[in-house]
Amino acid sequence: MEMAEELSDFIEASGLLKYDPDAIDSIYKKNPIRLVRRLWQTLLPIGLFLLGVGWEKIIGSLKNNERKIYRAKEFTNLLVDLGPAFIKAGQALSTRPDIVPQVVLEELAQLQDQLPGFDSKLAMACIEEDLEDSVNNIFKDIEKEPISAASLGQVHKATLKNGEKVAVKVQRPGLREQITLDLYIVRNIAIWFKNNIGIIRSDLVALIDELGKRIFEEMDYINEANNAEKFKTLHLNNNQIAVPKIYREVTSRRILTMEWIDGIKLTNIEAVKKLGIDPNKMIEIGVSCSLQQLIEHGFFHADPHPGNILAMKDGRLCYLDFGMMSDITQESRIGLIRAVVHLVNKNFDKLSNDFVQLGFLSKDIDLKPIVPAFENVFTSALEIGVNKMDFKAVTDDMSGIMYKFPFKLPPYYALIIRSLITLEGIALSVDPDFKILGAAYPYFARRLMEDENPELRDSLKEMLFDENILKWERLNDLLSSATKEKQLDTEKIFDQAIDFLFSKKGSTLRNEIVNALATKIDSMGWKTLIKMNNKLPRKLRSKTIANSSSIPNKKNINLSSLKRVLKITGSQPGFKRRIIFKRLPRILKEKNTFEMGYGIVRKTSEKSMVRLVKVAAGVNQ
């Protein structure tokens, strides 16, 4: 009878294709025998661990930092011993500084999603059951021993009947049943914490539900196949990125067959160099692709660890394992860029509001104490420049703020941080001086320069203007950064510049240009007059003119900055003189063009008349 009840649980749980906490709850409430056994296996070690930590806290030994680190390591190892669901829960917590103290975060971040492989006979049986055919009929040959194994499954190398080499991912037998039971236990622990431990602000139950949803998505290999093909389609025009082909006819919910990729892990620097490939170039491609996923496509790879990104001999970067993917809305993407603008401008009031808009803070929260906390974290980091900021140090400091104040991290943000930290870890193994913020900023700069979204247009103006005064040095820095990323669309930028110049908001810029050009013409005219005066016979020279010099008006545009901006734009591969000539008719037709021309003539004349009056009066310039 007992075995029959357990078998009933097993069958019901194996039939769950989507995460449903109510359905899971009903399964184990009806037949609690298996639940009790698993509770004993999990709660006993967890309880002993918590008792030990509690006792050490009472006697004060946890004040010692080394002891804290030891306990954090012990907690991480405990999660590994408890199985796949607990490993995944630990990985989810590793990106939640609003819940977990920094010392535990650092240990959880090292949590590896790797377990020993399972019996190859079980793997072959699973293939035959799901694909409804014998292994020998499906494959020309298949290696019985797995080449890698993780918490959800293992991978075997095989050859199809047509001779194509493939990687076959096989899910662990009974995984769905074990995961559902463990999620049920973890969720009920979270409910107890929520009801009894008031110091935890974040909704742990919602976190577990999000985790459950993602694990169920990962366990569905058809979903992973869809993700891989979507990712491939989005990056179809990027000849630096490769994605394995999916073989749908030999793929099911528990079996995934994809093209075999011969490649080298980016962390194996010497092997990458032997392919004739610069590892730093691979990192550049990876960073650029990650940012494109986040900002352009809104569909990103949330688990880019060393085993999932390979350098290929043809110079491409290949992405593998698409089980953990995430979406980010257009609104959130724009919000992230706006936050970067406010960070660069050191506008911490607006930065705190960005966190409200992004869902990190509730709308009724008092932001006054948070603003100085941001200022303390970012001011010193920004003094050395965005390109040199230490991402790990900044995120560690931010973790302290998020743990101290009532932050609640949206799931997408936790996955973004996980993705970027993992990518930075790979990059640091190649280049110890790598700064991911420095590598990312050129991409943000390019998006600001090119994107036609009205909100980003406002963000660009906000970055370049300070109290309606154009900051040419900021424009120079932005263009310099943007050109590092890749070739700019010069025509698009030129059109946007014209649109802005002749808009109502461009009046300040038009006035500055008029003043700058009038000053320059006046200065050139005065220099010419001085030279002519110096060539006259000594008796005929004007002493007033001879003792004068051309003094630029400091209130006007720094023309050297303008020249650098023009030089950067002109040096772009896509820049052609015809781009300017093609737009001349439009520029000349603008009403403001005539007004600017008239303004230059008027201001130049005024400056010249003032100089002549001063010369006539014998006043030195």
C-alpha positions in Angstrom: 0.0 0.0 0.0 2.8 2.4 1.0 4.7 1.7 -2.3 1.5 2.2 -4.3 0.9 5.7 -2.7 4.5 6.7 -3.4 4.2 5.5 -7.0 1.0 7.6 -7.3 3.0 10.6 -6.1 5.7 9.8 -8.5 3.4 9.6 -11.5 1.4 12.7 -10.6 4.6 14.8 -10.1 6.2 13.5 -13.3 3.1 14.7 -15.2 3.5 18.3 -14.1 4.8 20.2 -17.1 4.6 23.7 -15.6 5.3 24.9 -12.1 2.1 25.0 -10.1 2.5 25.3 -6.3 -1.1 24.4 -5.6 -0.9 21.2 -7.7 2.3 20.2 -5.9 0.8 21.0 -2.5 -2.2 18.7 -3.3 0.1 15.8 -4.3 2.1 15.7 -1.1 -0.8 16.6 1.3 -2.7 13.5 0.1 0.2 11.1 0.6 2.7 12.5 3.1 4.9 9.4 3.6 7.5 10.3 1.0 7.3 13.9 2.2 8.1 12.9 5.8 11.1 10.9 4.6 12.5 13.8 2.6 11.8 16.2 5.4 14.0 14.1 7.6 16.7 14.1 5.0 16.6 17.8 4.6 15.4 19.5 7.8 17.7 17.5 10.1 20.9 18.8 8.5 19.4 22.3 8.0 18.2 22.4 11.6 21.6 21.3 13.0 23.3 23.9 10.9 20.9 26.7 12.1 21.3 25.6 15.7 25.1 25.8 15.4 25.0 29.2 13.8 22.5 30.4 16.5 24.7 29.2 19.3 27.8 30.9 17.9 25.8 34.1 17.5 24.8 33.9 21.2 28.3 33.3 22.5 29.7 36.0 20.1 32.1 33.8 18.0 30.3 34.9 14.8 31.8 38.4 15.2 35.0 36.9 13.9 35.2 37.3 10.2 37.0 34.0 9.6 34.3 32.2 11.4 31.6 33.9 9.3 33.4 32.7 6.1 33.7 29.2 7.5 30.0 29.0 8.2 29.2 30.5 4.7 31.3 27.8 3.1 29.5 25.1 5.2 26.1 26.4 4.2 27.1 26.3 0.5 28.4 22.7 0.8 25.2 21.8 2.6 23.1 23.0 -0.4 25.2 20.8 -2.7 24.6 17.8 -0.5 20.8 18.4 -0.4 20.5 18.1 -4.2 19.4 20.0 -7.4 16.6 22.2 -6.0 18.7 23.4 -3.2 21.7 24.1 -5.5 19.4 26.2 -7.7 18.0 27.9 -4.6 21.5 28.8 -3.6 22.3 30.1 -7.0 19.2 32.3 -6.9 20.2 33.6 -3.4 23.7 34.4 -4.7 22.2 37.4 -6.6 20.0 38.7 -3.8 21.9 41.2 -1.7 18.6 42.4 -0.3 18.2 39.0 1.5 21.7 37.6 2.1 24.7 39.2 3.9 27.8 39.9 1.7 30.0 37.2 3.2 27.4 34.5 2.3 26.8 36.1 -1.1 30.5 35.6 -2.0 30.4 31.9 -1.2 27.1 31.3 -2.9 28.5 33.0 -6.0 31.0 30.1 -6.3 28.3 27.5 -6.1 28.9 25.1 -9.0 26.0 23.5 -10.9 27.9 20.3 -11.2 27.2 16.8 -9.8 28.6 13.3 -10.7 27.0 11.7 -13.7 24.4 9.0 -13.4 24.4 5.4 -14.7 24.8 5.3 -18.5 22.3 2.4 -18.7 19.7 4.7 -17.2 20.6 7.4 -19.7 20.2 5.1 -22.7 16.9 3.8 -21.3 15.7 7.4 -20.9 16.6 8.1 -24.6 14.8 5.1 -25.8 11.7 5.7 -23.7 11.4 9.4 -24.8 12.3 8.9 -28.5 10.4 5.6 -28.7 13.2 3.8 -30.5 16.4 1.9 -29.7 19.6 3.8 -29.4 21.1 1.8 -32.2 18.3 2.9 -34.6 18.7 6.6 -33.6 22.4 7.0 -33.6 25.3 5.6 -35.6 27.2 5.5 -32.3 27.0 7.1 -28.9 29.6 7.4 -26.1 28.2 5.7 -23.0 30.2 7.7 -20.6 29.0 11.4 -20.3 31.4 14.2 -21.2 29.9 16.5 -18.6 27.2 16.4 -15.9 25.2 19.0 -14.0 22.4 19.1 -11.5 19.7 18.6 -14.1 21.3 16.2 -16.6 24.4 15.0 -18.4 25.8 15.2 -22.0 26.8 12.4 -24.3 28.7 12.7 -27.5 27.1 10.9 -30.4 27.0 10.5 -34.2 23.7 10.5 -36.2 23.0 8.0 -39.0 23.9 10.7 -41.6 27.4 11.1 -40.0 26.8 14.4 -38.2 28.3 14.7 -34.8 25.9 15.8 -32.0 25.7 16.4 -28.3 22.9 14.6 -26.5 21.7 16.1 -23.2 19.8 13.5 -21.1 17.8 14.5 -18.0 18.4 12.8 -14.7 15.8 10.0 -14.1 13.2 11.0 -11.5 14.4 14.6 -11.6 11.0 16.3 -11.9 9.6 14.2 -9.0 12.6 15.1 -6.8 12.5 18.8 -7.8 8.7 19.1 -7.1 9.1 17.5 -3.6 12.1 19.7 -2.7 10.4 22.9 -4.0 7.4 22.0 -1.8 9.7 21.7 1.2 11.7 24.9 0.4 8.5 26.8 -0.2 7.0 25.8 3.1 10.2 26.8 4.9 9.9 30.2 3.1 6.3 30.5 4.3 7.4 29.8 7.9 10.2 32.4 7.6 7.8 34.9 6.1 5.3 34.5 9.0 7.8 34.2 11.8 11.0 36.1 10.9 10.1 39.8 10.6 13.6 41.0 9.7 13.4 39.5 6.2 11.8 42.2 4.0 11.7 40.4 0.7 9.0 38.0 -0.2 10.8 34.6 0.1 7.7 32.7 -1.1 7.6 34.8 -4.3 11.3 34.2 -4.7 10.8 30.4 -4.5 7.9 30.6 -6.9 10.1 32.4 -9.4 12.8 29.8 -8.8 10.3 27.0 -9.4 9.0 28.5 -12.6 12.6 28.8 -13.9 13.6 25.3 -12.9 10.5 23.8 -14.6 11.5 25.8 -17.7 15.0 24.4 -17.5 13.7 20.9 -17.2 11.7 21.3 -20.4 14.3 20.6 -23.2 11.8 21.6 -25.8 11.6 25.0 -24.2 15.5 25.1 -24.3 15.4 24.2 -28.0 13.0 27.1 -28.6 15.3 29.4 -26.7 18.3 28.3 -28.7 16.5 28.9 -32.1 15.2 32.3 -30.9 18.7 33.3 -29.8 20.1 32.2 -33.1 17.5 34.2 -35.1 18.2 37.3 -33.1 21.9 37.1 -33.8 21.6 35.9 -37.3 23.4 39.0 -38.7 26.2 38.8 -36.2 29.0 36.8 -37.9 31.0 36.7 -34.7 28.4 34.6 -32.8 27.6 30.9 -33.3 24.7 28.9 -32.0 24.4 25.1 -32.4 21.8 23.6 -34.7 18.9 21.8 -32.9 17.8 18.4 -34.2 14.1 18.5 -33.5 13.5 14.9 -34.7 15.6 13.6 -31.8 14.6 16.1 -29.1 11.9 15.7 -26.4 11.1 17.2 -23.0 13.9 15.1 -21.4 16.3 14.7 -24.4 18.0 17.5 -26.3 20.1 16.8 -29.4 22.2 19.6 -30.8 25.1 20.1 -33.1 28.5 19.1 -31.7 30.7 22.2 -31.4 34.5 21.9 -31.3 35.7 24.8 -29.3 37.9 25.9 -26.4 36.8 27.4 -23.1 37.8 31.1 -22.9 39.5 30.4 -19.5 41.9 28.1 -21.3 44.0 31.0 -22.6 46.9 29.0 -24.1 44.6 26.7 -26.0 42.7 29.7 -27.4 46.0 31.4 -28.5 47.0 28.1 -30.3 44.0 28.6 -32.5 45.5 31.9 -33.6 42.8 33.8 -31.7 43.3 36.8 -29.3 41.5 35.9 -26.1 40.9 39.6 -25.4 39.0 39.8 -28.8 36.8 37.0 -27.6 36.0 38.8 -24.4 35.1 42.0 -26.4 32.7 39.9 -28.6 31.2 38.4 -25.4 30.7 41.7 -23.7 29.2 43.3 -26.8 26.9 40.4 -27.4 25.7 40.4 -23.7 24.9 44.1 -23.9 23.1 43.6 -27.2 21.0 40.9 -25.6 20.2 43.1 -22.6 19.6 46.5 -24.3 18.5 45.7 -27.9 16.8 42.3 -27.9 15.6 42.1 -24.3 16.3 38.4 -24.3 19.5 37.3 -22.6 21.6 34.3 -21.6 21.5 34.3 -17.8 24.2 31.6 -17.3 27.3 32.4 -19.4 29.8 30.3 -17.4 33.1 29.1 -18.9 31.5 25.8 -20.1 28.7 27.6 -22.0 30.9 30.0 -24.1 33.5 28.5 -26.4 36.0 30.1 -28.8 35.9 28.4 -32.2 38.8 28.1 -34.6 37.0 30.3 -37.2 37.1 33.2 -34.7 33.5 33.0 -33.6 32.2 32.8 -30.1 29.7 30.0 -29.5 27.0 30.0 -26.9 25.7 26.8 -25.4 23.0 25.7 -22.9 19.9 27.9 -23.3 17.9 26.5 -20.4 18.3 29.7 -18.3 17.2 32.6 -20.4 15.3 35.7 -19.4 13.3 38.6 -20.8 13.6 42.3 -20.0 11.0 44.8 -21.0 11.6 47.8 -23.2 10.7 50.0 -20.3 13.3 48.3 -18.0 15.9 48.5 -20.7 15.4 52.3 -21.1 15.4 52.6 -17.3 18.8 50.9 -17.0 20.3 53.4 -19.6 18.7 56.3 -17.8 20.2 55.1 -14.5 23.7 54.9 -16.2 23.2 58.5 -17.4 22.3 59.7 -13.9 25.2 57.8 -12.5 27.7 59.3 -14.9 26.3 62.8 -14.2 26.4 62.1 -10.4 22.7 63.0 -10.2 22.0 60.7 -7.2 18.5 62.2 -6.6 17.4 61.1 -10.0 19.3 57.8 -9.7 17.3 56.9 -6.6 14.1 57.7 -8.5 15.3 55.4 -11.3 15.4 52.5 -8.8 11.8 53.3 -7.9 10.8 53.2 -11.6 12.7 49.9 -12.1 10.8 48.3 -9.3 13.7 48.1 -6.8 12.0 50.4 -4.3 8.3 51.0 -3.5 6.9 54.4 -4.6 6.0 55.4 -1.0 9.6 54.9 0.3 11.5 57.9 1.7 14.5 58.3 -0.6 16.2 61.0 1.5 18.5 58.6 3.4 19.2 56.5 0.3 20.6 59.4 -1.8 23.6 60.1 0.5 24.3 56.3 0.6 24.5 56.3 -3.2 26.7 59.3 -3.1 29.1 57.6 -0.7 29.3 54.5 -2.8 29.7 56.1 -6.3 31.4 59.4 -5.8 34.9 58.1 -5.2 34.4 55.3 -7.8 33.4 57.9 -10.5 36.4 60.1 -9.8 38.6 57.6 -11.5 36.2 57.4 -14.5 33.6 54.9 -15.6 36.2 53.1 -17.7 38.2 52.2 -14.6 35.4 51.5 -12.1 35.7 48.1 -10.3 32.3 46.4 -10.9 32.9 43.9 -8.1 33.7 46.6 -5.6 30.7 48.7 -6.7 28.3 45.7 -6.5 29.7 44.8 -3.1 29.0 48.3 -1.8 25.6 48.3 -3.5 24.9 44.9 -1.8 25.4 46.6 1.6 23.0 49.4 0.7 20.4 46.9 -0.6 20.7 44.8 2.6 20.4 47.9 4.8 17.5 49.7 3.0 14.2 48.2 1.9 15.2 47.1 -1.6 13.3 44.3 -3.4 15.2 43.1 -6.5 13.1 42.2 -9.5 14.0 38.7 -10.9 15.3 40.0 -14.2 17.8 42.3 -12.3 19.2 39.4 -10.2 19.8 37.4 -13.4 21.4 40.4 -15.1 23.9 40.8 -12.2 24.5 37.0 -12.3 25.2 37.1 -16.0 27.6 40.2 -15.8 29.5 38.9 -12.7 30.0 35.5 -14.4 31.1 37.2 -17.6 33.5 39.4 -15.7 34.9 36.3 -14.0 35.7 34.8 -17.4 37.2 38.1 -18.6 39.4 38.5 -15.5 40.9 35.0 -16.1 42.0 36.4 -19.5 43.0 39.9 -18.4 43.5 40.6 -14.7 43.0 44.4 -15.4 39.6 43.9 -17.1 36.9 46.3 -16.1 33.4 45.3 -17.3 31.9 48.8 -16.7 34.7 50.2 -18.9 33.9 47.6 -21.6 30.2 48.2 -21.3 30.1 52.0 -21.3 31.0 52.4 -25.0 28.0 50.3 -25.8 25.7 52.5 -23.7 27.3 55.6 -25.3 26.5 54.2 -28.7 22.9 53.4 -27.8 22.5 57.0 -26.5 24.0 58.4 -29.7 21.9 56.3 -32.1 18.7 55.2 -30.5 15.6 57.1 -31.7 13.5 56.3 -28.6 12.1 59.7 -27.3 13.0 58.8 -23.7 16.6 58.0 -24.7 16.7 61.3 -26.7 15.9 63.1 -23.5 18.5 61.1 -21.6 21.1 62.1 -24.2 20.2 65.8 -23.8 20.3 65.3 -20.0 23.8 63.9 -20.2 25.2 66.6 -22.6 23.5 69.7 -21.0 24.0 71.2 -17.6 21.5 74.0 -16.9 20.9 74.5 -20.6 24.7 74.8 -21.3 26.1 72.2 -23.7 29.1 70.4 -22.1 31.3 69.8 -25.1 33.8 67.7 -23.1 30.9 65.3 -22.2 30.0 65.1 -25.9 33.7 64.5 -26.7 33.9 61.7 -24.1 30.6 60.2 -25.3 31.7 60.1 -28.9 35.1 58.8 -28.0 33.5 56.0 -26.0 30.9 55.2 -28.6 33.5 54.9 -31.4 35.4 52.3 -29.3 32.5 49.9 -29.5 32.1 49.7 -33.2 31.4 51.8 -36.3 28.8 54.4 -35.6 25.9 55.1 -38.0 27.3 58.5 -39.0 24.3 59.5 -41.2 21.8 58.7 -38.4 23.8 60.7 -35.9 24.1 63.6 -38.3 20.4 63.6 -39.0 19.6 63.6 -35.3 22.1 66.4 -34.7 20.3 68.5 -37.3 16.9 67.7 -35.9 18.0 68.8 -32.4 19.9 71.9 -33.6 16.9 73.3 -35.4 14.3 72.3 -32.7 13.0 74.6 -29.9 15.3 72.8 -27.4 18.3 73.6 -29.7 18.1 77.3 -29.2 20.8 77.3 -26.5 23.1 75.3 -28.8 22.4 77.6 -31.8 23.2 80.7 -29.7 26.5 79.1 -28.4 27.5 78.3 -32.0 26.7 81.8 -33.1 28.7 83.3 -30.3 31.6 80.9 -30.8 31.9 81.6 -34.6 31.5 85.4 -34.1 34.3 85.3 -31.5 36.5 83.2 -33.8 35.9 85.4 -36.9 36.5 88.5 -34.8 39.7 87.0 -33.3 41.0 86.0 -36.8 40.2 89.5 -38.1 42.0 91.1 -35.2 45.0 88.8 -35.7 45.1 89.8 -39.4 45.0 93.4 -38.5 47.9 93.0 -36.0 50.0 91.2 -38.7 49.3 94.0 -41.2 50.1 96.6 -38.6 53.4 94.9 -37.9 54.4 95.0 -41.6 53.9 98.7 -41.9 56.9 101.0 -41.5 57.6 101.7 -37.9 56.5 105.3 -38.0 53.1 104.3 -39.4 52.4 101.5 -37.0 49.7 101.9 -34.3 51.2 101.3 -30.9 47.7 100.4 -29.5 47.3 97.7 -32.2 50.9 96.5 -31.8 50.4 96.0 -28.0 47.1 94.2 -28.4 46.3 90.5 -28.6 43.2 88.5 -29.6 41.5 87.4 -26.4 38.9 84.7 -26.8 35.7 85.1 -24.8 35.9 82.4 -22.1 32.1 82.3 -21.8 31.8 80.9 -25.3 32.3 77.4 -26.7 35.7 75.9 -26.3 36.5 75.5 -30.0 39.2 72.9 -29.3 36.5 70.6 -27.9 34.4 71.2 -30.9 37.3 70.4 -33.2 37.9 67.2 -31.4 34.3 66.2 -31.7 34.4 66.9 -35.5 37.7 65.0 -35.8 36.2 61.9 -34.0 33.1 62.0 -36.3 35.1 62.6 -39.4 37.4 59.7 -38.6 34.6 57.2 -38.7 34.8 54.7 -41.6 31.3 55.5 -42.6 31.8 59.2 -42.8 31.8 60.8 -46.2 31.7 64.4 -47.3 28.6 63.7 -49.3 26.8 63.1 -46.1 27.1 66.8 -45.4 26.5 68.0 -49.0 23.5 65.8 -49.2 21.9 67.6 -46.3 22.9 71.1 -47.3 19.6 72.0 -49.1 17.7 71.0 -46.0 20.0 73.1 -43.7 19.8 76.1 -46.0 16.0 76.0 -46.1 15.8 76.1 -42.3 14.5 79.5 -41.0 17.0 79.2 -38.1 19.9 78.9 -40.5 19.2 82.5 -41.8 18.8 83.7 -38.2 22.1 82.1 -37.2 23.9 83.7 -40.2 22.4 87.1 -39.4 23.4 86.6 -35.8 27.1 85.8 -36.7 27.3 88.9 -38.9 25.7 91.1 -36.3 27.8 89.9 -33.4 31.0 90.0 -35.4 30.3 93.5 -36.5 29.5 94.5 -32.9 32.8 93.0 -31.7 34.7 94.7 -34.5 33.2 98.1 -33.8 34.0 97.8 -30.1 37.6 97.0 -31.0 37.9 99.9 -33.5 36.4 102.4 -31.0 38.9 101.2 -28.4 41.8 101.5 -30.9 40.7 105.0 -31.8 40.5 105.9 -28.1 44.0 104.5 -27.6 42.8 101.7 -25.2 44.8 98.5 -25.2 42.8 95.3 -25.9 
